[in-house]
Amino acid sequence: MRGAVIYAPGDVRFETLDDPKILQPTDAVIRTVATCVCGSDLWPYRGAEPVDEPHPMGHEYVGIVEETGSEVTHVRPGQFVVGSFATSDNTCANCRNGWQSSCLHREFMSTCQADYVRIPNAHGTLVATAEQPDAELVPSLLAVSDVMGTGWYAALAAEVKPGSTAVVVGDGAVGLCGVIAAKELGAERIIAMSRHESRQKLALEFGATDIISERGDEGIARVKDLPEGIGADSVLECVGTAESMRQALHSTRPGGNVGFVGVPHEVAVDGQELFFSHVGLRGGPAPVRRYLPDLIDRVLSGRINPGKVFDLTLPLDQVAEGYRAMDERRAIKTLLTV
């Protein structure tokens, strides 16, 4: 088969790789219908994470089941499936508590920018649609496998409630999906922090009521200009830098909550400051599997359309250009068709 391999920062190649095989009775192999480049893929691409040796890339996927292990009973060959970037057996204590991304048998997907993918823990990870979805729904179903599920978790972790005020820090695909989530959960006012016109436009289309383009202290001050002047009820941190975390924490009112889903890089939280802020803080890898049935239904019913975050579509063999476009901010998110 063919797939993407990163060799060094800025060096992604499309190569011939070994075909995936069933290694465990709980595995499945899927034929990829669509995959994509994630904002978190840019960390190694930009050299912010080490690339010690060449390795495959990609953790978002939808596809058709080709083969299943003997213990996989929930899906069968020929079905269209959506999965999560974190695999789960969906039966362990952590899974039963709704934290599938902390499954005791978790594996993080990392080979999905390819023609075929082996899915560990397929029996607990994959969710099949009742029938083959229309082609126009595929981008949104792909978004559900990570960015929409992660944006949803950010909103829940920040305890967005009906009538509340929510701020979204980050205008990438996760942040934009966080706007969708905040709207679906009933936030009355949704402030997207963005400096890019195309992303601002999409945020407003997704349900944002206000745009704040300033960052740092100036951006925090703009949030504090909201009614009552104490900050937002809920803040979704969707970047993972020290600046974005500081902006999130300082934009939240006492008693409010921050949901942080950007993978932290050089982020340090001052314990004294957090203690006296009365701000709640929850984050981590999103338990996407918990939300898959609900989010898939919302996509299939036309209630949400997170696939609009894909503003560049390329064939899989042009994956390197997909990385370049996102790195240069010529694209929010690149969809790769197989």
The 8 nearest C-alpha neighbors of each residue, nearest first, counted from 0:
[[1, 16, 18, 15, 114, 17, 2, 115],
 [2, 0, 15, 14, 16, 113, 114, 13],
 [1, 3, 113, 13, 14, 112, 114, 15],
 [4, 2, 13, 12, 112, 55, 56, 14],
 [5, 3, 55, 54, 12, 11, 56, 53],
 [4, 6, 11, 53, 54, 10, 7, 12],
 [7, 5, 53, 10, 11, 4, 52, 50],
 [6, 8, 10, 50, 5, 9, 44, 53],
 [7, 9, 44, 46, 45, 10, 43, 6],
 [8, 10, 44, 7, 45, 11, 323, 46],
 [9, 11, 7, 8, 6, 5, 12, 44],
 [12, 10, 5, 319, 4, 6, 9, 3],
 [13, 11, 4, 3, 14, 5, 319, 10],
 [14, 12, 3, 2, 316, 4, 1, 11],
 [15, 13, 1, 2, 12, 16, 3, 4],
 [14, 16, 1, 0, 2, 17, 13, 3],
 [17, 15, 0, 1, 14, 18, 2, 19],
 [16, 18, 0, 19, 15, 1, 20, 2],
 [17, 19, 0, 16, 20, 115, 116, 1],
 [20, 18, 117, 116, 17, 115, 28, 21],
 [19, 21, 22, 18, 117, 28, 27, 26],
 [20, 22, 26, 23, 68, 27, 28, 19],
 [21, 23, 20, 26, 24, 68, 25, 119],
 [22, 24, 25, 26, 21, 68, 119, 69],
 [23, 25, 68, 69, 70, 26, 22, 71],
 [24, 26, 120, 70, 23, 68, 71, 121],
 [27, 25, 119, 121, 68, 23, 24, 118],
 [26, 28, 67, 118, 66, 121, 117, 68],
 [27, 29, 117, 66, 65, 116, 118, 64],
 [30, 28, 64, 65, 63, 116, 115, 62],
 [31, 29, 115, 63, 62, 114, 65, 64],
 [30, 32, 62, 114, 115, 33, 29, 61],
 [31, 33, 62, 337, 61, 30, 336, 63],
 [34, 32, 336, 31, 335, 61, 337, 60],
 [33, 35, 60, 335, 59, 112, 334, 336],
 [36, 34, 334, 335, 333, 59, 37, 112],
 [35, 37, 333, 332, 40, 322, 57, 38],
 [38, 36, 40, 39, 35, 332, 41, 57],
 [37, 39, 40, 41, 36, 171, 332, 42],
 [38, 40, 41, 37, 42, 262, 43, 261],
 [41, 39, 37, 38, 42, 43, 44, 36],
 [40, 42, 44, 39, 38, 43, 45, 326],
 [41, 43, 47, 45, 44, 40, 39, 48],
 [44, 42, 48, 46, 45, 47, 41, 8],
 [45, 43, 8, 41, 9, 42, 46, 40],
 [46, 44, 43, 42, 8, 47, 41, 9],
 [45, 47, 43, 8, 48, 44, 49, 42],
 [46, 48, 42, 43, 45, 49, 44, 264],
 [49, 47, 43, 46, 42, 50, 45, 44],
 [50, 48, 51, 43, 46, 47, 8, 7],
 [49, 51, 52, 7, 43, 48, 6, 53],
 [52, 50, 49, 53, 7, 6, 54, 48],
 [51, 53, 50, 54, 6, 7, 5, 49],
 [54, 52, 6, 5, 4, 50, 51, 55],
 [53, 55, 4, 5, 52, 56, 6, 50],
 [56, 54, 4, 110, 3, 5, 109, 57],
 [57, 55, 110, 109, 3, 112, 4, 111],
 [56, 58, 111, 112, 109, 110, 59, 36],
 [57, 59, 108, 109, 84, 111, 110, 60],
 [60, 58, 34, 144, 84, 57, 145, 111],
 [61, 59, 34, 141, 33, 111, 144, 62],
 [60, 62, 81, 141, 33, 80, 32, 31],
 [63, 61, 31, 32, 30, 79, 80, 29],
 [62, 64, 79, 30, 29, 78, 77, 80],
 [63, 65, 29, 76, 77, 78, 66, 28],
 [66, 64, 76, 29, 28, 63, 30, 77],
 [67, 65, 28, 27, 76, 64, 29, 68],
 [68, 66, 27, 71, 26, 28, 69, 75],
 [69, 67, 24, 26, 25, 71, 70, 27],
 [68, 70, 24, 71, 67, 25, 72, 26],
 [71, 69, 24, 25, 68, 72, 122, 67],
 [72, 70, 122, 25, 68, 69, 73, 67],
 [71, 73, 74, 70, 122, 75, 69, 67],
 [74, 72, 122, 71, 75, 123, 126, 125],
 [73, 75, 72, 127, 71, 78, 76, 122],
 [74, 76, 78, 77, 64, 67, 73, 72],
 [77, 75, 64, 65, 78, 66, 67, 74],
 [76, 78, 64, 63, 75, 65, 79, 66],
 [79, 77, 63, 64, 76, 75, 80, 127],
 [78, 80, 63, 62, 127, 131, 128, 64],
 [81, 79, 127, 126, 62, 61, 125, 63],
 [82, 80, 61, 126, 125, 144, 127, 60],
 [83, 81, 125, 144, 124, 126, 80, 60],
 [82, 84, 144, 85, 287, 288, 86, 145],
 [83, 85, 58, 108, 107, 59, 145, 86],
 [86, 84, 107, 83, 100, 106, 108, 105],
 [85, 87, 105, 106, 124, 120, 83, 107],
 [88, 86, 105, 89, 102, 124, 123, 99],
 [87, 89, 123, 120, 90, 122, 124, 104],
 [90, 88, 123, 94, 87, 91, 99, 95],
 [89, 91, 88, 94, 95, 92, 123, 93],
 [92, 90, 94, 93, 89, 95, 103, 102],
 [93, 91, 95, 94, 96, 90, 102, 103],
 [92, 94, 96, 98, 95, 91, 102, 99],
 [95, 93, 99, 89, 98, 97, 91, 96],
 [94, 96, 92, 97, 93, 90, 91, 89],
 [95, 97, 93, 94, 98, 92, 99, 91],
 [98, 96, 94, 95, 99, 289, 93, 286],
 [99, 97, 94, 93, 286, 100, 101, 96],
 [98, 100, 94, 102, 286, 101, 87, 97],
 [99, 101, 286, 98, 85, 102, 284, 285],
 [102, 100, 99, 98, 103, 93, 105, 94],
 [103, 101, 105, 99, 104, 87, 100, 93],
 [102, 104, 105, 101, 91, 93, 87, 92],
 [105, 103, 102, 87, 106, 88, 120, 86],
 [106, 104, 102, 87, 86, 103, 85, 101],
 [105, 107, 86, 85, 108, 104, 119, 87],
 [108, 106, 85, 84, 86, 109, 105, 58],
 [107, 109, 58, 84, 85, 110, 106, 111],
 [108, 110, 57, 58, 56, 111, 107, 55],
 [111, 109, 56, 55, 57, 112, 108, 58],
 [112, 110, 57, 58, 113, 116, 109, 60],
 [113, 111, 57, 3, 2, 56, 110, 34],
 [112, 114, 2, 111, 115, 1, 3, 116],
 [115, 113, 31, 1, 0, 30, 2, 337],
 [116, 114, 30, 31, 113, 29, 19, 28],
 [117, 115, 29, 28, 111, 19, 118, 110],
 [116, 118, 28, 19, 27, 119, 29, 20],
 [117, 119, 27, 121, 26, 28, 116, 120],
 [120, 118, 26, 121, 117, 25, 86, 27],
 [121, 119, 25, 88, 122, 87, 26, 123],
 [120, 122, 124, 26, 119, 123, 118, 125],
 [121, 123, 71, 120, 73, 124, 25, 72],
 [124, 122, 88, 89, 121, 87, 120, 125],
 [123, 125, 121, 86, 87, 82, 122, 120],
 [124, 126, 82, 121, 81, 80, 123, 127],
 [127, 125, 81, 80, 82, 128, 124, 291],
 [128, 126, 80, 79, 78, 81, 74, 129],
 [127, 129, 130, 79, 80, 126, 131, 78],
 [128, 130, 127, 131, 78, 79, 132, 80],
 [131, 129, 128, 132, 79, 78, 127, 133],
 [130, 132, 79, 133, 128, 129, 78, 134],
 [133, 131, 130, 134, 136, 137, 128, 79],
 [132, 134, 135, 136, 131, 137, 130, 299],
 [133, 135, 136, 137, 132, 138, 131, 32],
 [134, 136, 133, 137, 138, 132, 139, 306],
 [137, 135, 134, 139, 133, 138, 140, 132],
 [136, 138, 140, 134, 139, 135, 141, 132],
 [139, 137, 306, 141, 140, 136, 142, 135],
 [306, 140, 138, 142, 305, 141, 137, 136],
 [141, 139, 137, 143, 142, 138, 136, 295],
 [140, 142, 138, 139, 143, 144, 61, 60],
 [143, 141, 139, 140, 147, 144, 146, 145],
 [142, 144, 147, 140, 148, 141, 145, 146],
 [145, 143, 83, 142, 141, 82, 59, 81],
 [144, 146, 148, 143, 147, 149, 142, 59],
 [145, 147, 173, 149, 142, 148, 150, 172],
 [148, 146, 143, 150, 176, 149, 142, 145],
 [147, 149, 151, 287, 145, 143, 146, 150],
 [148, 150, 146, 152, 285, 151, 147, 145],
 [149, 151, 177, 153, 176, 147, 173, 152],
 [152, 150, 148, 180, 154, 149, 153, 177],
 [151, 153, 155, 149, 154, 150, 285, 156],
 [154, 152, 258, 150, 156, 151, 155, 235],
 [153, 155, 157, 151, 152, 156, 159, 181],
 [154, 156, 158, 152, 157, 153, 159, 151],
 [155, 157, 258, 153, 158, 154, 281, 152],
 [156, 158, 258, 257, 256, 233, 154, 155],
 [159, 157, 155, 156, 160, 154, 233, 256],
 [158, 160, 154, 157, 233, 155, 181, 186],
 [161, 159, 163, 185, 186, 184, 158, 162],
 [162, 160, 185, 186, 163, 184, 187, 159],
 [161, 163, 187, 186, 185, 160, 164, 188],
 [164, 162, 186, 187, 160, 161, 232, 165],
 [163, 165, 188, 232, 231, 186, 189, 187],
 [166, 164, 233, 189, 234, 231, 232, 190],
 [165, 167, 190, 234, 189, 191, 235, 233],
 [168, 166, 235, 191, 234, 192, 169, 190],
 [169, 167, 236, 192, 237, 235, 166, 247],
 [170, 168, 174, 237, 238, 171, 167, 192],
 [169, 171, 174, 193, 175, 198, 172, 192],
 [170, 172, 174, 173, 169, 331, 175, 38],
 [171, 173, 175, 174, 308, 176, 146, 331],
 [174, 172, 146, 176, 150, 175, 171, 177],
 [173, 175, 177, 170, 169, 171, 176, 237],
 [174, 176, 178, 172, 177, 173, 170, 202],
 [175, 177, 179, 150, 173, 147, 178, 174],
 [176, 178, 150, 174, 180, 175, 179, 151],
 [177, 179, 175, 181, 176, 180, 182, 205],
 [180, 178, 176, 182, 177, 205, 181, 183],
 [179, 181, 177, 183, 151, 182, 178, 184],
 [182, 180, 184, 178, 183, 186, 179, 154],
 [181, 183, 185, 179, 180, 184, 186, 206],
 [182, 184, 180, 185, 181, 179, 186, 178],
 [185, 183, 181, 182, 160, 186, 180, 161],
 [184, 186, 161, 182, 183, 160, 162, 187],
 [187, 185, 163, 162, 161, 182, 181, 188],
 [188, 186, 162, 163, 164, 185, 189, 161],
 [187, 189, 164, 186, 208, 165, 190, 163],
 [190, 188, 207, 165, 208, 166, 164, 209],
 [189, 191, 166, 209, 210, 207, 208, 167],
 [192, 190, 167, 210, 166, 193, 207, 211],
 [191, 193, 211, 168, 212, 210, 167, 169],
 [194, 192, 212, 170, 195, 191, 199, 211],
 [193, 195, 212, 196, 192, 213, 199, 211],
 [196, 194, 198, 193, 197, 199, 212, 170],
 [195, 197, 199, 198, 200, 194, 193, 201],
 [198, 196, 200, 199, 195, 201, 202, 331],
 [199, 197, 201, 200, 196, 195, 202, 170],
 [198, 200, 196, 202, 197, 201, 195, 193],
 [199, 201, 197, 203, 198, 202, 196, 204],
 [200, 202, 204, 198, 203, 199, 205, 197],
 [203, 201, 199, 205, 204, 207, 200, 175],
 [202, 204, 207, 206, 200, 205, 201, 199],
 [203, 205, 201, 202, 206, 200, 207, 199],
 [206, 204, 202, 203, 179, 201, 207, 178],
 [207, 205, 203, 204, 182, 208, 178, 202],
 [206, 208, 203, 189, 202, 209, 190, 191],
 [207, 209, 189, 188, 190, 206, 203, 210],
 [210, 208, 190, 207, 191, 189, 211, 188],
 [209, 211, 191, 190, 192, 212, 193, 199],
 [212, 210, 192, 213, 193, 191, 209, 218],
 [211, 213, 194, 193, 192, 210, 214, 218],
 [214, 212, 218, 211, 217, 215, 194, 192],
 [213, 215, 218, 217, 216, 212, 219, 246],
 [216, 214, 218, 217, 246, 219, 242, 213],
 [217, 215, 219, 218, 220, 214, 246, 213],
 [216, 218, 220, 219, 215, 213, 214, 221],
 [217, 219, 214, 213, 221, 215, 220, 216],
 [220, 218, 216, 222, 250, 221, 217, 246],
 [219, 221, 223, 217, 218, 222, 216, 224],
 [222, 220, 224, 218, 223, 219, 217, 211],
 [223, 221, 219, 224, 220, 225, 230, 250],
 [222, 224, 228, 220, 230, 225, 221, 229],
 [225, 223, 221, 222, 228, 220, 226, 227],
 [224, 226, 223, 228, 222, 227, 230, 221],
 [225, 227, 228, 224, 223, 229, 230, 222],
 [228, 226, 229, 225, 230, 224, 223, 231],
 [229, 227, 223, 224, 226, 225, 230, 222],
 [230, 228, 252, 223, 227, 231, 253, 251],
 [231, 229, 252, 251, 223, 250, 228, 222],
 [230, 232, 251, 252, 233, 164, 165, 250],
 [231, 233, 255, 164, 252, 165, 251, 163],
 [234, 232, 165, 256, 157, 231, 255, 159],
 [233, 235, 166, 257, 165, 167, 247, 157],
 [234, 236, 167, 258, 153, 257, 168, 259],
 [237, 235, 259, 168, 247, 258, 238, 260],
 [236, 238, 261, 169, 260, 174, 168, 235],
 [237, 239, 261, 169, 240, 236, 243, 262],
 [238, 240, 261, 263, 262, 264, 237, 243],
 [241, 239, 243, 242, 264, 263, 238, 266],
 [240, 242, 266, 244, 243, 265, 245, 239],
 [243, 241, 245, 240, 244, 246, 215, 266],
 [242, 244, 246, 240, 245, 241, 247, 238],
 [245, 243, 247, 241, 246, 242, 248, 240],
 [244, 246, 242, 248, 247, 243, 249, 241],
 [245, 247, 243, 249, 244, 248, 250, 215],
 [248, 246, 244, 250, 245, 249, 234, 236],
 [247, 249, 245, 250, 251, 246, 244, 257],
 [248, 250, 246, 251, 247, 245, 219, 230],
 [249, 251, 230, 247, 219, 248, 246, 222],
 [252, 250, 231, 230, 249, 248, 255, 232],
 [251, 253, 230, 255, 229, 231, 232, 254],
 [254, 252, 277, 255, 278, 276, 251, 229],
 [253, 255, 277, 278, 252, 256, 279, 232],
 [256, 254, 232, 252, 278, 253, 251, 233],
 [255, 257, 279, 157, 233, 278, 280, 234],
 [258, 256, 157, 234, 280, 235, 233, 279],
 [257, 259, 157, 156, 153, 235, 281, 282],
 [260, 258, 236, 282, 261, 235, 153, 257],
 [259, 261, 237, 282, 283, 153, 262, 236],
 [260, 262, 239, 238, 237, 263, 259, 236],
 [261, 263, 239, 260, 264, 238, 39, 283],
 [264, 262, 239, 266, 261, 240, 265, 241],
 [263, 265, 266, 240, 239, 262, 241, 47],
 [266, 264, 241, 263, 267, 240, 239, 242],
 [267, 265, 241, 264, 263, 240, 268, 244],
 [266, 268, 265, 269, 241, 244, 263, 264],
 [267, 269, 270, 266, 273, 272, 245, 244],
 [270, 268, 272, 271, 273, 267, 274, 245],
 [269, 271, 273, 272, 274, 268, 275, 267],
 [272, 270, 274, 273, 269, 275, 276, 268],
 [271, 273, 269, 274, 270, 275, 276, 268],
 [272, 274, 270, 276, 271, 275, 269, 278],
 [273, 275, 271, 272, 276, 270, 277, 278],
 [274, 276, 272, 273, 277, 271, 278, 270],
 [277, 275, 273, 278, 274, 253, 272, 254],
 [276, 278, 253, 254, 275, 274, 279, 273],
 [279, 277, 276, 255, 254, 256, 253, 280],
 [278, 280, 256, 257, 255, 277, 281, 254],
 [279, 281, 257, 256, 258, 278, 282, 259],
 [282, 280, 258, 156, 259, 257, 279, 283],
 [283, 281, 259, 258, 260, 156, 280, 284],
 [282, 284, 260, 285, 259, 281, 262, 261],
 [285, 283, 100, 286, 260, 282, 149, 262],
 [284, 286, 149, 287, 152, 283, 100, 148],
 [287, 285, 100, 99, 98, 288, 289, 284],
 [286, 288, 148, 285, 289, 290, 83, 291],
 [287, 289, 291, 290, 286, 83, 99, 124],
 [290, 288, 287, 286, 291, 97, 99, 98],
 [289, 291, 287, 288, 293, 292, 294, 148],
 [290, 292, 288, 294, 293, 295, 289, 287],
 [293, 291, 295, 294, 290, 296, 126, 289],
 [294, 292, 296, 295, 291, 290, 297, 289],
 [295, 293, 297, 291, 296, 292, 290, 298],
 [294, 296, 298, 292, 297, 293, 291, 299],
 [297, 295, 299, 293, 294, 298, 300, 292],
 [296, 298, 294, 302, 300, 295, 299, 303],
 [299, 297, 295, 301, 303, 296, 300, 302],
 [298, 300, 296, 301, 297, 295, 136, 302],
 [301, 299, 297, 298, 302, 296, 303, 295],
 [302, 300, 298, 299, 303, 297, 304, 296],
 [301, 303, 297, 300, 298, 304, 299, 296],
 [304, 302, 298, 301, 297, 305, 179, 300],
 [303, 305, 306, 139, 298, 307, 301, 302],
 [306, 304, 139, 307, 308, 303, 142, 176],
 [139, 307, 305, 138, 308, 304, 309, 142],
 [306, 308, 309, 305, 304, 310, 139, 138],
 [307, 309, 306, 172, 310, 305, 332, 331],
 [310, 308, 332, 307, 311, 333, 306, 334],
 [309, 311, 308, 330, 332, 331, 333, 312],
 [312, 310, 333, 309, 330, 334, 332, 313],
 [313, 311, 334, 333, 335, 310, 314, 309],
 [314, 312, 335, 317, 334, 315, 336, 311],
 [315, 313, 336, 335, 316, 317, 337, 312],
 [314, 316, 335, 317, 318, 336, 337, 313],
 [315, 317, 314, 318, 13, 319, 2, 313],
 [318, 316, 315, 319, 320, 314, 313, 321],
 [317, 319, 321, 315, 320, 316, 322, 3],
 [320, 318, 322, 321, 11, 317, 12, 323],
 [321, 319, 323, 322, 318, 317, 324, 313],
 [320, 322, 318, 324, 319, 323, 333, 325],
 [323, 321, 319, 325, 320, 324, 326, 318],
 [324, 322, 320, 326, 325, 321, 327, 319],
 [325, 323, 329, 327, 321, 330, 322, 326],
 [326, 324, 328, 330, 322, 327, 323, 329],
 [325, 327, 323, 328, 324, 322, 41, 329],
 [326, 328, 324, 325, 329, 323, 330, 322],
 [329, 327, 325, 330, 326, 324, 331, 323],
 [328, 330, 324, 327, 325, 331, 326, 323],
 [331, 329, 325, 328, 324, 332, 310, 311],
 [332, 330, 171, 325, 310, 172, 308, 309],
 [331, 333, 309, 330, 310, 308, 325, 36],
 [334, 332, 311, 36, 321, 35, 309, 312],
 [335, 333, 35, 312, 309, 311, 34, 313],
 [336, 334, 315, 35, 313, 34, 314, 33],
 [337, 335, 33, 314, 315, 313, 32, 334],
 [336, 32, 315, 33, 314, 114, 31, 335]]
